[in-house]
Amino acid sequence: MIKIANSNFKNISRHTVARDVLMYYAKDRDHVKEELAKAPGLICLTSNNWNSEHTNDEYICITTHWIDKDWKLQRES
């Protein structure tokens, strides 16, 4: 149905999606590590919990805040 609506649509497998998600995760993880290594001072961690009413799954998000060398507030989730 999507192919009819958009002729440029290309169907991809779940394996491709899983591979791409892991690749983006690794790339972003490395970026965060590099940024935090350059932080000149303290790093603050904030956590936020969320649970799904439908599946009873629980999630936690950790956000990191720090001031960079140019005195700008930075954050990564």
N, CA, C and O atoms as a CHARMM CRD file, in Angstrom:
* protein
*
  308
    1    1 MET  N      0.81700  -1.17100   0.00000 PROA 1      0.00000
    2    1 MET  CA     0.00000   0.00000   0.00000 PROA 1      0.00000
    3    1 MET  C      0.87800   1.26000   0.00000 PROA 1      0.00000
    4    1 MET  O      0.57900   2.22500  -0.70200 PROA 1      0.00000
    5    2 ILE  N      1.95300   1.24700   0.78300 PROA 2      0.00000
    6    2 ILE  CA     2.82900   2.41400   0.81700 PROA 2      0.00000
    7    2 ILE  C      3.51800   2.59000  -0.52800 PROA 2      0.00000
    8    2 ILE  O      3.71400   3.71800  -0.98200 PROA 2      0.00000
    9    3 LYS  N      3.88400   1.49400  -1.16400 PROA 3      0.00000
   10    3 LYS  CA     4.52900   1.55100  -2.47700 PROA 3      0.00000
   11    3 LYS  C      3.62500   2.23900  -3.48900 PROA 3      0.00000
   12    3 LYS  O      4.11400   2.96600  -4.35400 PROA 3      0.00000
   13    4 ILE  N      2.30700   2.02400  -3.39700 PROA 4      0.00000
   14    4 ILE  CA     1.36300   2.67900  -4.30400 PROA 4      0.00000
   15    4 ILE  C      1.32100   4.18000  -4.01700 PROA 4      0.00000
   16    4 ILE  O      1.28700   4.99000  -4.94400 PROA 4      0.00000
   17    5 ALA  N      1.32300   4.55200  -2.73200 PROA 5      0.00000
   18    5 ALA  CA     1.25400   5.96200  -2.36200 PROA 5      0.00000
   19    5 ALA  C      2.54700   6.69900  -2.70100 PROA 5      0.00000
   20    5 ALA  O      2.51600   7.87600  -3.06000 PROA 5      0.00000
   21    6 ASN  N      3.68600   6.01000  -2.58800 PROA 6      0.00000
   22    6 ASN  CA     4.98000   6.63800  -2.84900 PROA 6      0.00000
   23    6 ASN  C      5.83300   5.65200  -3.62200 PROA 6      0.00000
   24    6 ASN  O      6.30800   4.66100  -3.06900 PROA 6      0.00000
   25    7 SER  N      6.02400   5.92800  -4.90200 PROA 7      0.00000
   26    7 SER  CA     6.76900   4.99300  -5.75300 PROA 7      0.00000
   27    7 SER  C      8.24400   4.90400  -5.36700 PROA 7      0.00000
   28    7 SER  O      8.92300   3.96400  -5.77800 PROA 7      0.00000
   29    8 ASN  N      8.75600   5.85700  -4.58800 PROA 8      0.00000
   30    8 ASN  CA    10.15500   5.83500  -4.15300 PROA 8      0.00000
   31    8 ASN  C     10.36900   4.98700  -2.90500 PROA 8      0.00000
   32    8 ASN  O     11.50700   4.78900  -2.47900 PROA 8      0.00000
   33    9 PHE  N      9.28400   4.48100  -2.31200 PROA 9      0.00000
   34    9 PHE  CA     9.39700   3.68200  -1.09200 PROA 9      0.00000
   35    9 PHE  C     10.12400   2.38100  -1.38000 PROA 9      0.00000
   36    9 PHE  O      9.83500   1.68300  -2.35300 PROA 9      0.00000
   37   10 LYS  N     11.09100   2.06800  -0.49600 PROA 10     0.00000
   38   10 LYS  CA    11.84200   0.82100  -0.63200 PROA 10     0.00000
   39   10 LYS  C     11.65200   0.01900   0.64700 PROA 10     0.00000
   40   10 LYS  O     11.97900   0.49800   1.73300 PROA 10     0.00000
   41   11 ASN  N     11.13700  -1.17100   0.53400 PROA 11     0.00000
   42   11 ASN  CA    10.91700  -2.03200   1.69200 PROA 11     0.00000
   43   11 ASN  C     12.25800  -2.57600   2.17900 PROA 11     0.00000
   44   11 ASN  O     13.07900  -3.02900   1.38100 PROA 11     0.00000
   45   12 ILE  N     12.47400  -2.52800   3.50200 PROA 12     0.00000
   46   12 ILE  CA    13.71700  -3.05600   4.06100 PROA 12     0.00000
   47   12 ILE  C     13.38100  -4.11000   5.11400 PROA 12     0.00000
   48   12 ILE  O     12.30100  -4.09800   5.70400 PROA 12     0.00000
   49   13 SER  N     14.31000  -5.00300   5.33100 PROA 13     0.00000
   50   13 SER  CA    14.06900  -6.10800   6.26600 PROA 13     0.00000
   51   13 SER  C     14.30900  -5.66100   7.70700 PROA 13     0.00000
   52   13 SER  O     14.93300  -4.63000   7.96100 PROA 13     0.00000
   53   14 ARG  N     13.79700  -6.46200   8.64100 PROA 14     0.00000
   54   14 ARG  CA    14.00700  -6.15300  10.05100 PROA 14     0.00000
   55   14 ARG  C     15.47100  -6.30700  10.43100 PROA 14     0.00000
   56   14 ARG  O     15.93800  -5.66400  11.37100 PROA 14     0.00000
   57   15 HSD  N     16.19800  -7.14900   9.71300 PROA 15     0.00000
   58   15 HSD  CA    17.62900  -7.31400   9.97800 PROA 15     0.00000
   59   15 HSD  C     18.39000  -6.04600   9.61100 PROA 15     0.00000
   60   15 HSD  O     19.31400  -5.64100  10.31600 PROA 15     0.00000
   61   16 THR  N     17.99300  -5.42200   8.50000 PROA 16     0.00000
   62   16 THR  CA    18.61800  -4.16700   8.08900 PROA 16     0.00000
   63   16 THR  C     18.33500  -3.07700   9.11200 PROA 16     0.00000
   64   16 THR  O     19.22800  -2.30700   9.46600 PROA 16     0.00000
   65   17 VAL  N     17.10200  -3.01200   9.58300 PROA 17     0.00000
   66   17 VAL  CA    16.74000  -2.01400  10.58900 PROA 17     0.00000
   67   17 VAL  C     17.53600  -2.24500  11.87700 PROA 17     0.00000
   68   17 VAL  O     18.07300  -1.29500  12.44700 PROA 17     0.00000
   69   18 ALA  N     17.61700  -3.48300  12.33400 PROA 18     0.00000
   70   18 ALA  CA    18.36000  -3.79500  13.55600 PROA 18     0.00000
   71   18 ALA  C     19.83500  -3.42900  13.40000 PROA 18     0.00000
   72   18 ALA  O     20.42700  -2.85400  14.31400 PROA 18     0.00000
   73   19 ARG  N     20.42700  -3.75200  12.26600 PROA 19     0.00000
   74   19 ARG  CA    21.83000  -3.43000  12.00800 PROA 19     0.00000
   75   19 ARG  C     22.04600  -1.91900  12.02000 PROA 19     0.00000
   76   19 ARG  O     23.00600  -1.43200  12.61600 PROA 19     0.00000
   77   20 ASP  N     21.15400  -1.18100  11.36300 PROA 20     0.00000
   78   20 ASP  CA    21.28100   0.27000  11.29900 PROA 20     0.00000
   79   20 ASP  C     21.11100   0.92600  12.66000 PROA 20     0.00000
   80   20 ASP  O     21.82900   1.87100  12.98700 PROA 20     0.00000
   81   21 VAL  N     20.16300   0.43300  13.46100 PROA 21     0.00000
   82   21 VAL  CA    19.95500   0.98500  14.80600 PROA 21     0.00000
   83   21 VAL  C     21.20200   0.77700  15.64700 PROA 21     0.00000
   84   21 VAL  O     21.63500   1.69800  16.33900 PROA 21     0.00000
   85   22 LEU  N     21.78900  -0.40900  15.60500 PROA 22     0.00000
   86   22 LEU  CA    23.00200  -0.67500  16.37100 PROA 22     0.00000
   87   22 LEU  C     24.16900   0.17700  15.88200 PROA 22     0.00000
   88   22 LEU  O     24.99100   0.61900  16.68500 PROA 22     0.00000
   89   23 MET  N     24.24900   0.41000  14.58100 PROA 23     0.00000
   90   23 MET  CA    25.31000   1.24800  14.02600 PROA 23     0.00000
   91   23 MET  C     25.16200   2.69000  14.52400 PROA 23     0.00000
   92   23 MET  O     26.14000   3.30900  14.94400 PROA 23     0.00000
   93   24 TYR  N     23.92600   3.22600  14.47600 PROA 24     0.00000
   94   24 TYR  CA    23.69600   4.59300  14.95400 PROA 24     0.00000
   95   24 TYR  C     23.94500   4.70700  16.45100 PROA 24     0.00000
   96   24 TYR  O     24.47400   5.71500  16.92000 PROA 24     0.00000
   97   25 TYR  N     23.56600   3.67800  17.20400 PROA 25     0.00000
   98   25 TYR  CA    23.82100   3.67000  18.63700 PROA 25     0.00000
   99   25 TYR  C     25.32300   3.74200  18.91300 PROA 25     0.00000
  100   25 TYR  O     25.76400   4.55400  19.72600 PROA 25     0.00000
  101   26 ALA  N     26.10600   2.90400  18.24600 PROA 26     0.00000
  102   26 ALA  CA    27.55200   2.87300  18.46600 PROA 26     0.00000
  103   26 ALA  C     28.18400   4.21300  18.08300 PROA 26     0.00000
  104   26 ALA  O     29.06600   4.71300  18.78100 PROA 26     0.00000
  105   27 LYS  N     27.73100   4.78200  16.98400 PROA 27     0.00000
  106   27 LYS  CA    28.26300   6.07000  16.52700 PROA 27     0.00000
  107   27 LYS  C     27.93800   7.16600  17.54200 PROA 27     0.00000
  108   27 LYS  O     28.81000   7.96500  17.88400 PROA 27     0.00000
  109   28 ASP  N     26.70600   7.21300  18.02200 PROA 28     0.00000
  110   28 ASP  CA    26.30300   8.22700  18.98100 PROA 28     0.00000
  111   28 ASP  C     26.99500   8.01600  20.32100 PROA 28     0.00000
  112   28 ASP  O     27.38600   8.98300  20.97500 PROA 28     0.00000
  113   29 ARG  N     27.15200   6.75800  20.73400 PROA 29     0.00000
  114   29 ARG  CA    27.85400   6.44800  21.97900 PROA 29     0.00000
  115   29 ARG  C     29.28700   6.97000  21.92200 PROA 29     0.00000
  116   29 ARG  O     29.76900   7.56800  22.88400 PROA 29     0.00000
  117   30 ASP  N     29.96400   6.75000  20.80900 PROA 30     0.00000
  118   30 ASP  CA    31.34000   7.22300  20.65900 PROA 30     0.00000
  119   30 ASP  C     31.40300   8.74800  20.68600 PROA 30     0.00000
  120   30 ASP  O     32.32600   9.32800  21.25600 PROA 30     0.00000
  121   31 HSD  N     30.41100   9.39200  20.06300 PROA 31     0.00000
  122   31 HSD  CA    30.34800  10.86000  20.06000 PROA 31     0.00000
  123   31 HSD  C     30.17900  11.38300  21.48500 PROA 31     0.00000
  124   31 HSD  O     30.85100  12.33700  21.87700 PROA 31     0.00000
  125   32 VAL  N     29.30200  10.77500  22.24800 PROA 32     0.00000
  126   32 VAL  CA    29.06800  11.19400  23.63500 PROA 32     0.00000
  127   32 VAL  C     30.34100  11.01000  24.45800 PROA 32     0.00000
  128   32 VAL  O     30.69500  11.88300  25.25000 PROA 32     0.00000
  129   33 LYS  N     31.02400   9.89700  24.28100 PROA 33     0.00000
  130   33 LYS  CA    32.26800   9.66300  25.01400 PROA 33     0.00000
  131   33 LYS  C     33.30500  10.74100  24.69800 PROA 33     0.00000
  132   33 LYS  O     33.98100  11.23700  25.59900 PROA 33     0.00000
  133   34 GLU  N     33.42900  11.09900  23.43200 PROA 34     0.00000
  134   34 GLU  CA    34.38800  12.13600  23.03400 PROA 34     0.00000
  135   34 GLU  C     34.02700  13.48100  23.64500 PROA 34     0.00000
  136   34 GLU  O     34.90300  14.19100  24.13900 PROA 34     0.00000
  137   35 GLU  N     32.75300  13.83800  23.61800 PROA 35     0.00000
  138   35 GLU  CA    32.31200  15.11900  24.17600 PROA 35     0.00000
  139   35 GLU  C     32.53500  15.16500  25.68700 PROA 35     0.00000
  140   35 GLU  O     33.00400  16.17600  26.20800 PROA 35     0.00000
  141   36 LEU  N     32.20800  14.09500  26.38800 PROA 36     0.00000
  142   36 LEU  CA    32.38300  14.08100  27.83600 PROA 36     0.00000
  143   36 LEU  C     33.85600  14.09800  28.23000 PROA 36     0.00000
  144   36 LEU  O     34.20700  14.65000  29.27300 PROA 36     0.00000
  145   37 ALA  N     34.71300  13.50700  27.42000 PROA 37     0.00000
  146   37 ALA  CA    36.14500  13.52300  27.71200 PROA 37     0.00000
  147   37 ALA  C     36.70400  14.94200  27.63700 PROA 37     0.00000
  148   37 ALA  O     37.69600  15.25800  28.29500 PROA 37     0.00000
  149   38 LYS  N     36.06300  15.80100  26.82900 PROA 38     0.00000
  150   38 LYS  CA    36.51200  17.19000  26.68500 PROA 38     0.00000
  151   38 LYS  C     35.90700  18.11400  27.73400 PROA 38     0.00000
  152   38 LYS  O     36.28800  19.28200  27.80500 PROA 38     0.00000
  153   39 ALA  N     34.98100  17.62700  28.54600 PROA 39     0.00000
  154   39 ALA  CA    34.32900  18.47700  29.55200 PROA 39     0.00000
  155   39 ALA  C     35.37000  18.92200  30.58200 PROA 39     0.00000
  156   39 ALA  O     36.03600  18.08300  31.18900 PROA 39     0.00000
  157   40 PRO  N     35.51600  20.23700  30.78300 PROA 40     0.00000
  158   40 PRO  CA    36.56300  20.72100  31.68700 PROA 40     0.00000
  159   40 PRO  C     36.21800  20.61700  33.17200 PROA 40     0.00000
  160   40 PRO  O     37.09900  20.75800  34.02000 PROA 40     0.00000
  161   41 GLY  N     34.96200  20.37400  33.49300 PROA 41     0.00000
  162   41 GLY  CA    34.57400  20.35000  34.90300 PROA 41     0.00000
  163   41 GLY  C     33.66600  19.18700  35.23100 PROA 41     0.00000
  164   41 GLY  O     33.80300  18.08900  34.69100 PROA 41     0.00000
  165   42 LEU  N     32.73800  19.45300  36.12600 PROA 42     0.00000
  166   42 LEU  CA    31.82500  18.43000  36.59500 PROA 42     0.00000
  167   42 LEU  C     30.77400  18.07200  35.55100 PROA 42     0.00000
  168   42 LEU  O     30.43900  18.87700  34.68200 PROA 42     0.00000
  169   43 ILE  N     30.26800  16.86500  35.65300 PROA 43     0.00000
  170   43 ILE  CA    29.20200  16.37200  34.78100 PROA 43     0.00000
  171   43 ILE  C     28.03000  16.01000  35.68300 PROA 43     0.00000
  172   43 ILE  O     28.20200  15.28500  36.66300 PROA 43     0.00000
  173   44 CYS  N     26.83000  16.51300  35.35700 PROA 44     0.00000
  174   44 CYS  CA    25.63700  16.22200  36.14600 PROA 44     0.00000
  175   44 CYS  C     24.76600  15.22800  35.39200 PROA 44     0.00000
  176   44 CYS  O     24.55900  15.36500  34.18600 PROA 44     0.00000
  177   45 LEU  N     24.26000  14.23300  36.09900 PROA 45     0.00000
  178   45 LEU  CA    23.37900  13.22700  35.51600 PROA 45     0.00000
  179   45 LEU  C     21.97200  13.39800  36.08000 PROA 45     0.00000
  180   45 LEU  O     21.79200  13.56900  37.28600 PROA 45     0.00000
  181   46 THR  N     20.98400  13.35100  35.20000 PROA 46     0.00000
  182   46 THR  CA    19.58900  13.42100  35.58700 PROA 46     0.00000
  183   46 THR  C     18.88700  12.20600  35.01900 PROA 46     0.00000
  184   46 THR  O     19.10000  11.85700  33.85800 PROA 46     0.00000
  185   47 SER  N     18.05400  11.55300  35.81500 PROA 47     0.00000
  186   47 SER  CA    17.33800  10.38700  35.31300 PROA 47     0.00000
  187   47 SER  C     15.84300  10.67100  35.27500 PROA 47     0.00000
  188   47 SER  O     15.32000  11.45600  36.06600 PROA 47     0.00000
  189   48 ASN  N     15.17600  10.01900  34.34400 PROA 48     0.00000
  190   48 ASN  CA    13.73900  10.14900  34.18800 PROA 48     0.00000
  191   48 ASN  C     13.18300   8.75200  33.91800 PROA 48     0.00000
  192   48 ASN  O     13.65200   8.06200  33.01300 PROA 48     0.00000
  193   49 ASN  N     12.19600   8.33800  34.69000 PROA 49     0.00000
  194   49 ASN  CA    11.58600   7.02000  34.51600 PROA 49     0.00000
  195   49 ASN  C     10.26700   7.14400  33.76900 PROA 49     0.00000
  196   49 ASN  O      9.55100   8.13500  33.91200 PROA 49     0.00000
  197   50 TRP  N      9.95600   6.13900  32.97800 PROA 50     0.00000
  198   50 TRP  CA     8.70100   6.10200  32.24100 PROA 50     0.00000
  199   50 TRP  C      8.26200   4.65600  32.13900 PROA 50     0.00000
  200   50 TRP  O      9.08400   3.77200  31.90200 PROA 50     0.00000
  201   51 ASN  N      6.97700   4.40700  32.31500 PROA 51     0.00000
  202   51 ASN  CA     6.48600   3.04200  32.12500 PROA 51     0.00000
  203   51 ASN  C      5.27100   3.06800  31.20500 PROA 51     0.00000
  204   51 ASN  O      4.47000   4.00300  31.22500 PROA 51     0.00000
  205   52 SER  N      5.15900   2.03500  30.41500 PROA 52     0.00000
  206   52 SER  CA     4.06400   1.89200  29.46700 PROA 52     0.00000
  207   52 SER  C      2.86100   1.27700  30.16400 PROA 52     0.00000
  208   52 SER  O      2.98000   0.25000  30.83300 PROA 52     0.00000
  209   53 GLU  N      1.71200   1.90100  30.00900 PROA 53     0.00000
  210   53 GLU  CA     0.49100   1.37400  30.60900 PROA 53     0.00000
  211   53 GLU  C      0.03400   0.09100  29.92100 PROA 53     0.00000
  212   53 GLU  O     -0.62800  -0.74400  30.53900 PROA 53     0.00000
  213   54 HSD  N      0.38200  -0.06800  28.65000 PROA 54     0.00000
  214   54 HSD  CA    -0.12600  -1.18600  27.86200 PROA 54     0.00000
  215   54 HSD  C      0.70300  -2.46000  28.00900 PROA 54     0.00000
  216   54 HSD  O      0.16200  -3.56600  27.98400 PROA 54     0.00000
  217   55 THR  N      2.00800  -2.30200  28.16200 PROA 55     0.00000
  218   55 THR  CA     2.86900  -3.49600  28.19300 PROA 55     0.00000
  219   55 THR  C      3.55600  -3.71000  29.53000 PROA 55     0.00000
  220   55 THR  O      4.21300  -4.73100  29.72900 PROA 55     0.00000
  221   56 ASN  N      3.41500  -2.77100  30.44100 PROA 56     0.00000
  222   56 ASN  CA     4.08600  -2.81600  31.74400 PROA 56     0.00000
  223   56 ASN  C      5.60400  -2.78100  31.62600 PROA 56     0.00000
  224   56 ASN  O      6.30600  -3.17700  32.55700 PROA 56     0.00000
  225   57 ASP  N      6.11700  -2.31300  30.49100 PROA 57     0.00000
  226   57 ASP  CA     7.56100  -2.13300  30.34000 PROA 57     0.00000
  227   57 ASP  C      7.96600  -0.83500  31.02800 PROA 57     0.00000
  228   57 ASP  O      7.20800   0.13500  31.03500 PROA 57     0.00000
  229   58 GLU  N      9.16000  -0.82200  31.60200 PROA 58     0.00000
  230   58 GLU  CA     9.66700   0.37000  32.26300 PROA 58     0.00000
  231   58 GLU  C     10.95000   0.81300  31.57400 PROA 58     0.00000
  232   58 GLU  O     11.76200  -0.01500  31.16100 PROA 58     0.00000
  233   59 TYR  N     11.12600   2.11700  31.45500 PROA 59     0.00000
  234   59 TYR  CA    12.28100   2.69800  30.77700 PROA 59     0.00000
  235   59 TYR  C     12.90100   3.75400  31.66700 PROA 59     0.00000
  236   59 TYR  O     12.21800   4.37900  32.47800 PROA 59     0.00000
  237   60 ILE  N     14.19900   3.95000  31.51000 PROA 60     0.00000
  238   60 ILE  CA    14.88300   5.02400  32.19600 PROA 60     0.00000
  239   60 ILE  C     15.71000   5.77800  31.16200 PROA 60     0.00000
  240   60 ILE  O     16.36900   5.17700  30.31300 PROA 60     0.00000
  241   61 CYS  N     15.66400   7.08400  31.24600 PROA 61     0.00000
  242   61 CYS  CA    16.45500   7.93200  30.35900 PROA 61     0.00000
  243   61 CYS  C     17.42200   8.71100  31.23500 PROA 61     0.00000
  244   61 CYS  O     17.01500   9.32400  32.22200 PROA 61     0.00000
  245   62 ILE  N     18.66900   8.68900  30.88500 PROA 62     0.00000
  246   62 ILE  CA    19.67500   9.44300  31.63600 PROA 62     0.00000
  247   62 ILE  C     20.16800  10.57400  30.74500 PROA 62     0.00000
  248   62 ILE  O     20.61500  10.34900  29.62000 PROA 62     0.00000
  249   63 THR  N     20.07800  11.78500  31.26400 PROA 63     0.00000
  250   63 THR  CA    20.53300  12.96500  30.54000 PROA 63     0.00000
  251   63 THR  C     21.75500  13.51900  31.25000 PROA 63     0.00000
  252   63 THR  O     21.77400  13.63400  32.47600 PROA 63     0.00000
  253   64 THR  N     22.76000  13.85600  30.48400 PROA 64     0.00000
  254   64 THR  CA    24.00700  14.39000  31.00700 PROA 64     0.00000
  255   64 THR  C     24.09200  15.86700  30.67300 PROA 64     0.00000
  256   64 THR  O     23.87100  16.25400  29.52500 PROA 64     0.00000
  257   65 HSD  N     24.41200  16.70900  31.66900 PROA 65     0.00000
  258   65 HSD  CA    24.59400  18.14500  31.47200 PROA 65     0.00000
  259   65 HSD  C     26.00000  18.53100  31.90300 PROA 65     0.00000
  260   65 HSD  O     26.51300  18.02200  32.90000 PROA 65     0.00000
  261   66 TRP  N     26.61700  19.42800  31.15300 PROA 66     0.00000
  262   66 TRP  CA    27.91200  19.96000  31.53300 PROA 66     0.00000
  263   66 TRP  C     28.13500  21.29000  30.83800 PROA 66     0.00000
  264   66 TRP  O     27.45700  21.61300  29.86300 PROA 66     0.00000
  265   67 ILE  N     29.08500  22.05600  31.34300 PROA 67     0.00000
  266   67 ILE  CA    29.46400  23.33700  30.74800 PROA 67     0.00000
  267   67 ILE  C     30.75200  23.10700  29.95800 PROA 67     0.00000
  268   67 ILE  O     31.73200  22.59500  30.49800 PROA 67     0.00000
  269   68 ASP  N     30.74600  23.48900  28.66900 PROA 68     0.00000
  270   68 ASP  CA    31.93800  23.27400  27.85200 PROA 68     0.00000
  271   68 ASP  C     32.96100  24.39600  28.06900 PROA 68     0.00000
  272   68 ASP  O     32.74000  25.30900  28.86400 PROA 68     0.00000
  273   69 LYS  N     34.07300  24.31000  27.35300 PROA 69     0.00000
  274   69 LYS  CA    35.15900  25.27700  27.53900 PROA 69     0.00000
  275   69 LYS  C     34.75500  26.69500  27.14500 PROA 69     0.00000
  276   69 LYS  O     35.39600  27.65600  27.57200 PROA 69     0.00000
  277   70 ASP  N     33.69900  26.84300  26.33500 PROA 70     0.00000
  278   70 ASP  CA    33.19900  28.15800  25.93800 PROA 70     0.00000
  279   70 ASP  C     32.05800  28.63700  26.82400 PROA 70     0.00000
  280   70 ASP  O     31.37300  29.60100  26.48100 PROA 70     0.00000
  281   71 TRP  N     31.84500  27.97900  27.95300 PROA 71     0.00000
  282   71 TRP  CA    30.80200  28.29700  28.92500 PROA 71     0.00000
  283   71 TRP  C     29.40400  28.15300  28.34800 PROA 71     0.00000
  284   71 TRP  O     28.50700  28.92400  28.69300 PROA 71     0.00000
  285   72 LYS  N     29.21200  27.18300  27.48300 PROA 72     0.00000
  286   72 LYS  CA    27.88800  26.88400  26.93300 PROA 72     0.00000
  287   72 LYS  C     27.38300  25.59100  27.54800 PROA 72     0.00000
  288   72 LYS  O     28.12100  24.61200  27.66200 PROA 72     0.00000
  289   73 LEU  N     26.11200  25.59900  27.94200 PROA 73     0.00000
  290   73 LEU  CA    25.50100  24.39700  28.50800 PROA 73     0.00000
  291   73 LEU  C     25.32800  23.34500  27.41900 PROA 73     0.00000
  292   73 LEU  O     24.75600  23.62300  26.36500 PROA 73     0.00000
  293   74 GLN  N     25.81800  22.14900  27.67500 PROA 74     0.00000
  294   74 GLN  CA    25.71200  21.04000  26.74400 PROA 74     0.00000
  295   74 GLN  C     24.88000  19.95200  27.40300 PROA 74     0.00000
  296   74 GLN  O     24.81500  19.86400  28.62900 PROA 74     0.00000
  297   75 ARG  N     24.24100  19.11900  26.57600 PROA 75     0.00000
  298   75 ARG  CA    23.50700  17.98400  27.14100 PROA 75     0.00000
  299   75 ARG  C     23.42300  16.86200  26.12300 PROA 75     0.00000
  300   75 ARG  O     23.39400  17.09600  24.91500 PROA 75     0.00000
  301   76 GLU  N     23.38300  15.65600  26.62600 PROA 76     0.00000
  302   76 GLU  CA    23.23000  14.44200  25.81600 PROA 76     0.00000
  303   76 GLU  C     22.25300  13.54700  26.54200 PROA 76     0.00000
  304   76 GLU  O     22.30500  13.40900  27.76400 PROA 76     0.00000
  305   77 SER  N     21.35700  12.93600  25.77500 PROA 77     0.00000
  306   77 SER  CA    20.39800  11.98100  26.36200 PROA 77     0.00000
  307   77 SER  C     20.69600  10.59600  25.86800 PROA 77     0.00000
  308   77 SER  O     20.00600   9.64700  26.24100 PROA 77     0.00000
